[in-house]
């Protein structure tokens, strides 16, 4: 009888909980499901699908070194997963299917359906903690509920980490070869256009590339992370989010790397390491929110009273935001970065999200969806949590009266206009004072291809504040 590891968002052999457990229990085979219909329903970006497939090909090479054959099957939607898993288990005499836990509402339903189908055939289904440091439901308030404030959640995590630091799992030793042939990994999926080679070069696939990027960040940028992370023209962030989203890196690997650079400390010592560990815990926090408050997986606001906000239906303004034509250079440069690379600097994500949800008063779900359709690191929990934070509709959200001014944000975090010039070459000859607000500086003469601002910032701020102040205070809806 065989063990089967079903790979999903855990495309690595190092520090992989389900793989380690499977190979310790017996001869192991691996499975991956190609589910383009489901990916489209989840708004997964073409560059993200391409990144998955490239990492799957790299994973197959690593599995071959362990003598673990990789089967690739098609299940257009996850509703087909029980049937496909059942067929694979029958064909290959599988005693137990092992997976690493996933936390979206659709993922949870899929896994329950698969487990029920397999149980009827006498096949076990075991899930393992892997993409989080702590299982949802294990970090709770004194009253037994899920935390809604990140600072409190972080302190609770620190207490747990001091007592039970998650250990790194050793890569399993190679098993005896099995008489099962691996399948070819597809290089493309219909309906998802391949990105250009330049974008692929930005995000090389495989554990070796991911580990190299992690080590380089730890050596060269971790110490200065807190001071440099908000400046998009500086290479001051880890840019590891695509690898974490696809599970090419584990949060345990990242945490241990940070601890090695900070003498084992979580909340003291090097400020850069402390700040980066905090960012890892933000990812953890939003995954726990998915489980504790599943309404956020259903496209609903965490704060139910904000569903009554009078979102504006202005397709022209939404398109201008999406295409980088708002007339605000920092917004337009950020959106061009997103569309060209599949990634956006975190400070810029906050600036453009708050601009859409507050200055334009466009439903945050429009931005959440557009981001997912572009991001190579698209992750439901992190993307939803970030958007709801910026829109002041979510857990631990920015106060409704906090409205970033894109001009002052630009002056503060791109003071010389270096980032703007890179993505808006039509403004490259403007000086560092004029480039943030060309209209005010009279700098648009002779530049008919760059638009005037689509809104008045002061009036738009007054509008959104009034909208929040007029909200009816509804009773909290059930999860």
N, C-alpha and C positions, 0 to 999 in steps of 0.2 A: 504493500500500500504506500501511496505517496502523500507528501505534503504539497500543498499548492499555495504559493504566495501570489496574491492578486495585487499588482502594482497599480497605484493611482497617482497621488501627489507625493511620491516618496521615491524618486528615481535615482537611487543610489544603493551601493552595497555596504558602505561604511556607516556604522552607527545606525543601522536600520533594525528597528525592534522586531517587526514581523519576519523579516528575512532571517535574523539570528535565531528566533524561536523555531521557525520552520526547519532550518537546517540542523538544529540541535535535536529535533524530534524524529527526523528520518529523511529518506531521499526526497529531494525537493525539485519541483518544476515551478516555473513562473508564468504569469498570464498578464496581458495588458489588453484592455478593451478600447477599440477606436469607436467613438460615439459622436459623430459629427452633428447629428440632429440635436443631441443634448447640448453640445457645445454652442450651437447657434442659439438655442433657447436661453443659455446662460450668458449670451453676448460675449463669448470668448473671442479675443482678437486673433486675426490670422497670424500675426507675428508670434503670439503666444502659442498657438497650435504648432507652428513650425518649431518653436523652441522646445516644446514637449517632445516632438518627434525626433529632433536632433539629440536630445538628452536620452531618449529611449534607445536610440542607436548606440550611443556611448555606453549606456547601461548594459546593453546586450553583450558588448565586448567584455565588460567586467564580469558578467554572469558566466560567460564562456570560460573564463579563467577559474571559476568555481565549479565548472561542469554542471551548471544549472541551465537547462534549455528554456528558452523564452517563447511562449505561444502568443500570437497576436490574433485576436478575434474581433469581428465587427458586431457591434450592438448599437444600432442607429440611435436609440434612446435607452435610458437606463431601465425603462420598464422591461426591456428585453434581457437585462442582465441575469435574472434568475434562470431563464431557459438556457442561456449560453453557458453559465457556470455549471449548470446541471449536466449539460452535454459533455463539457470538458472533464468533469469529475467522473462521469460514467466511462468515458473513453480511456482515461488514464488511471483508473483505480485510485482515486483520491480519498483519503480518510479524513483530512482536515484542510479547510481553506483558512488561510491567515491573512489578515489585512491590518493596515495601520489606520486608526480612526480618522474619519472626516466628519465635519460638524454642521454643514448646511442642512436645511430641512429636507431638500431633495436627496442629498447624500445619505442622510439617516434613514429615510424611507426606503431607498434602494437597498441598503445593507440589511434592513429588517426583512425585506421581501426575499432577498437571496438566502438569508439564514433560515427562514421558514421553509423555503423550497428544498434546501439541502438537508434540513433536519428530517423531512419526510422520506429522504433516501438514506438516512443514517450517516450523513456526512456532517462533521462538526464544523462550526464557523467561529473562529477566535479572532477578536480584535485587540489591538495593542496600542498603547499610548506612544506617540512618536513625534507628531508635529507640534506638540506642546510640552512644556515642562511639567505641568500639573493637569490632571484630568478635570474637565469641567464638573463642578459640583463638589470639588475637594477644597476649594478656596472660597469660603463663604463668610458673610457677616456674622456677628454674634447672634443675630436673630435667625440665622439659617438661610438667608437669601443671597442672591448673587450681588456682588458689588456693582454700584452704578457710578462710582466716582473713582477715577483711575488712581489718584494718590493713595487712597485707602487700600485699593487692590494691590498696589505696588508694595506697600508696607507689609501687607499680609504675605505676599510672595517672598519678601526678604526674610521674614521669620521662618517660612518653610525652607528656604534655600539654606539658611544657616544650619538647619537641623538635618536636611536630607537633600544634599546636592545631587541632582541626577547624574549618573555616571555615563561615560561614553562606552558604547558596546564595541567589542572587538569584531573585526571583519571575520566571518566564518572561514574555516579552512575549506579547501576544495573537497568536494565529495567524489565518490566513485562515479565514473561516467555512466550516463543513462542512455538506453537505446531509443531516445526520443529526439527527433530533429527540431531545431529551432525554426521559427518562421521568419521570413524577411520583414524588416521594419519598413513601413511605407515612408517615402520621402515627402509626400504631399497628400492632402485630403481634399476631395472635391468640395468647392464652396469656400475654401480658405486660400486666398492668393498667397503665393510665396513672397516673402520680403526680399528686397534687393540685397546684394552681397555686402554692401556697406553696413546695413543694419545687422546682418548676421555676424559680421566681424566685431561689432560692438558687444555682442553677447555670445561668446564661444560656449559650446556645450560641453558637458561632462564634469565629473567630479574633480578631475585634475585641474581644469580651468577654474572651477569654483573654489577649490582649496587654495589655489595660487592667489586668487583675488582676495580671499579672506586673509591669507598670510601677509600679503602686500599692504592691505588696509591696516592690519594690526601693527605692522612694523613702521609704516610711514605716516599714517593719518589718525590712528586711534587717540594718541595723546592730545592732539589738537582738535578733536572732533567737536567738542562743545563750542569752541570759538569759531570754527570754520564751517559748520554744517549748514548755516543759513545763507551762505553766499554761493549762488549758482555758478558764478564764473570760476570758483575754486573747486578743485577736485577733492572736496573735504568729506564726502559721504562714502559709505562702503559700496554702494551700488550692488548689493547682494540680494535685493528683494526678488528679482526673477528666480534666483537659485533657491531661495527659501520657499517661494510660492510653488515651485515645481518639486520641492523636496530633494533637490540635488545637494543641498546642505541641510543639516538639522539645527534647530535652535540650541540643542545641547552643544554641538560643535562650536557655534558662535559664542555661547556663554563661556565655555571653557577657554576659548581663545582670549576673550576679554579678561577673564580672571587671571590668566597667566601674565597679562600685561599690567595687572593691577594688584599683584601680590595677594590674590585670592579675595579681594574686597569687593562688595557689591555697592555699598552706599557711601564709601569714603575712599580716600586715595586720589588717584588720577581723575580729574573732572571729566576728561574725555571718555574714559572707560565707563565711569558711572553713568554718563549721559547716554552712551550707546546701549548699555544694559537696560536702561530705562526704555529705550526705543524697542528693544526686544520684548519687553514686558507689555508695551502698548499692543503689539501684535497678539500676544497672549490674551490680553484683556478683551480685545474685540472678538476673539474666538469664543471666549467664555460667554460673552454677551449673546452670540448666536444661539447658544444652547439655552441660556437662562431666559432669554426673551425672543423666542422664535418669530415674533411678528416682524422683526427687522429682516428676516429672510423672505418675507412675503411682500416686500416693497412698501412696508408701512413705517411711519415715523415712530421712533422710540417714545417720544413725548406725544401722546395722542392728541392733545389739544392743538398741536401745531398743524394737524391735518386740515384745520379750518383756515389756514393762511390763504389769502387771495392771490394765488400764483398767477402771473401774467402769461397769456398765450400770445407770444410775439415771435413767430418763426424767423423773421428777418434778424432780430437781435440774437436769437439762439445760434443761427447760422454764422453770424459775424463772430460770435465768441468761439464757435467750433473751428472756424477757418482762420482765426488770428487776424480779424479785421475790425477790432473794437476801437482803434484809435488811441489805445493806451499801450505804449510800447512794451512794458513788462508783461502784460497779459498776452499780447500778440506773440512776443518772443517765446513765452512759455508754451503756448498752444502749438506753435510751429515745432518746438522741440519734441513735444508729445507725438505729433503726427509723423515726424521724420524718424524718430528713434524708438517709439514705443515705450518711452520712459519720460518722467518729469521729476525734476528736483523737488524734494518734499516741501520746502518753503514756498515754491511756486505753486504746488498743488493747493496749498491753503489760500494763496492770494487769488488764484483764478476761480476756485470753488466759492469763496466768499463773494467775489465779484458777481458770479452768476446768480447765486441764491439770494443775495442781499441787494446789491446795486441794481441788478436787472430784475430781481424778484421773480425769477424763473424757477420752477419746481426743481429742487435738488436732485430728484430722480432722473431728470433729463441729463444732468451732468454725470451722475453716477453711471448711467447707461453708456454715455459717450466715452467716458474713461475706460470702462471695461472693454469696449470695442476697439480700443487703441493700445491698451497697456500690455506689455510683455510680462509684467508682474501682477496682472489682474488677480485679485483675491477678494472674494465676496466680503469677508469680515473686515479686512483692512480698508477696502474701498468704501464700503457702506459706513463704517465707523468714522472715517475721515470726512466724508461728505456730510453726514449728519452733525458732526462736530461743527463744521464750518457754517452750516445752515441754522445752527442753534435749535435743531429738532431732536438731537440725539442724547445719549447718555454722556454725562460729564461735559456737555456741550459748551462752546463759547457763549457767554451771556448774549442775549439777543441784541443788546446795544453795542456790542463789539462789531464794528464794520471796518475792515482793513481799508485804508486809502491806498489804492495801487500806486499813486504818485509818490507818497512818502515811503511806502514799502520799497519801491524801486530805488529811490535815493539812498535808503538805508542799506539795502542788501546787494545792490549793484551800483555802488557809488560812482564808478568811472564809466558805467555803461558798457562794460566789456561783454557781458552776456547778451545784452540787447543788440549790440553791433554784430555779434556772430549770427544771430537769427534774423535780424532785420537789416540786411546790408544797405537798403535804401536810406537808412538813417546813419550810416557809418561815419559820415563826415561831421556830424554834430558833436559839439563839445560835451563834456561830462555834466554841465549844468543844464543844457538845452535838451539832451536826448531823452530825458524822462517825461517831458511834457512839451513836445515840439510846437503845439499850437500856441501855448502861452509865450514861447520864445520866438514866435514868428518864423519857426524853422521849417514850415511846410511849403514855402514858396519854391516852385520848381520840382515838387515831389507829388504830382497828382496821383501816383499809385499808392500813396499811404493815406488812409482815411482820417477824417476828423473824428473826435470822440463821439460815440453813439449816445452818450448820456451826459447829464450834468451830475457830477458826483454829490454835491451838496443836496440837491433835490432828491436824488435817489436814496440817499441816507435817510432823509426825513420821511420818505415814503415807506421804507421798510420798518423804521421804528414805529411809525403809526400803525402799520399792519400788525405788528406784534402786540402793541399796547391795546389794540381792539380785540384781541383774541378772547373768545369765551373760555373760561376755565372749566374744561371738561374733566370728569372723573377718569382716573387712570383705567385704561382698558386692560383686560386680562392678557397674559402672554399668549 
